[in-house]
Amino acid sequence: MFIGKNLEYVRKLNALSRKELSEKINVSEQAIWQYETKNMMPEISKIY
C-alpha cells in the first residue's frame, strides 16, 4: 500500500516536519514515522 509514501510526499511537499504534521492531525510524531514506514496504518479519519 502506498499510503505511507504518499503521506511522506505530501508532508514534504508542504514543507512540514513530522512534528508539525503530528500537531495538525493530533497524533504523536512517532505515529507519523510509523505511518510513513508502514509499521502502522493511520485511521481513515486522520488522513481525509
Backbone as a ProteinNet text record, in pm:
[ID]
protein_1_A
[PRIMARY]
MFIGKNLEYVRKLNALSRKELSEKINVSEQAIWQYETKNMMPEISKIY
[TERTIARY]
84.9	0	88.9	43	124.3	91.1	9.2	-31.7	88.9	179.9	296.8	382.6	413.3	495.9	421.5	291.8	213.3	207.3	190.7	188	320.3	429.1	561.3	579.4	537	548.6	469.7	345.3	260.1	313	361	417.8	536.8	625.7	743.8	706.6	609.6	562.3	512	452.5	400.4	500.4	624.2	734.1	699.9	642	607.5	703	742.5	818.5	718.5	769.4	679.6	610.8	684.5	627.2	513.1	534.7	430.4	305.5	325.1	210.1	139.5	215.8	154.2	67	111.3	31.9	-95	-86.8	-203.6	-311.8	-270.4	-371.5	-388.6	-324.8	-343.1	-303	-184.9	-124.5	20.3	86.1	225.4	318.4	433.2	535.4	578.6	583.2	617.5	515.7	388.1	284.8	307.8	345	373.6	486.8	592.5	704.7	657.2	573	523.1	434.3	352.3	269.4	358.7	461.2	548	635	664.8	749.5	668.9	538.7	447.2	438.8	477.9	464.5	325.6	250.4	118.5	34.1	-92.7	-184.2	-261.4	-271.8	-349.2	-498.1	-572.3	-718.1	-759.4	-859.7	-907.7	-943.9	-1004.3	-1044.8	-925.4	-807.2	-687.7	-629.1	-655.3	-592.5	-687.8	-814.6	-910.4	-972.3
-118.5	0	124	227	346.8	461.2	437.2	546	609.3	529.7	583.1	671.8	625.4	705.4	830.4	818.1	935.6	1037	989	1078.9	1154.1	1081.9	1145.2	1246.9	1211.6	1301.4	1430.6	1417	1534.9	1618.4	1552.9	1625.6	1710.1	1650.3	1723	1829.8	1801.5	1898.5	2025.1	2007.7	2119.9	2172.6	2126.5	2171.2	2156.7	2041.5	2014.2	1909.9	1930.8	1827.1	1724	1612.5	1512.5	1570.3	1648.6	1710	1805.3	1888.9	1983.9	1910.6	1806.7	1730.3	1660.5	1604.9	1534.9	1629.1	1752.6	1850.8	1887.9	1894.3	1930.7	1823.1	1695.3	1589.1	1518.3	1573.7	1528	1381.8	1348.1	1217.7	1243.5	1142.5	1160.9	1166.2	1226.3	1229.4	1086.6	1001.5	860.6	792.9	827.3	769.6	809.4	934.1	978.5	895.7	875.9	793.6	652	596.5	461	454.9	556.3	559.1	559.3	641.6	657.6	534.6	459	340.8	211.1	221.9	107.8	18.8	69.1	-7.9	5.3	102.2	127.7	198.5	166	231.5	340.9	459.1	566.3	537.9	593.8	588	670.9	626.4	698.4	842.1	863.8	999.4	1092.8	1038.8	1122	1167.6	1093.3	1128	1192.5	1201.2	1267.4	1387.4
0	0	0	-65.5	-85.8	9.7	107.6	197	265.7	315	385.3	297.6	177.6	85.6	40.8	17.9	-21.3	92.1	213	328.1	340.3	326.8	333.8	220.9	100.9	-14.5	9	50.9	72.5	189.3	293	407.2	362.6	286.2	238.4	136.2	52	-46.2	22.9	140	217.1	319.8	308.4	395.9	544	578.9	718	774.8	897.1	966.9	1019.3	1062.7	1122.5	1245.6	1321.5	1442.1	1405.8	1304.9	1264.1	1215.4	1134.8	1086.3	1201.4	1292.1	1405.3	1488.2	1504.1	1578	1502.2	1370.6	1289.3	1291	1296.6	1291.4	1425.8	1529.7	1667.1	1688.8	1640.7	1669.4	1710.4	1760	1801	1679.9	1701.6	1596.8	1562.5	1663	1642.3	1550.3	1564	1477.7	1332.3	1308.1	1170.9	1113.1	1190.8	1145.5	1112.2	1197.5	1174	1050.3	1027.4	906.2	782.4	785.6	668.9	642.1	744.5	726.8	724.6	713.6	700	824	937.9	1061.1	1121.7	1075.2	1130.8	1025.8	1020.6	927.1	1000.4	940.8	1004.8	995.4	1090.1	1081.1	960.1	890.4	771.8	806.9	922.9	962.2	979.4	1002.4	1019.3	886.6	778.5	651.1	551.9	584.1	494.3	558.8
[MASK]
++++++++++++++++++++++++++++++++++++++++++++++++

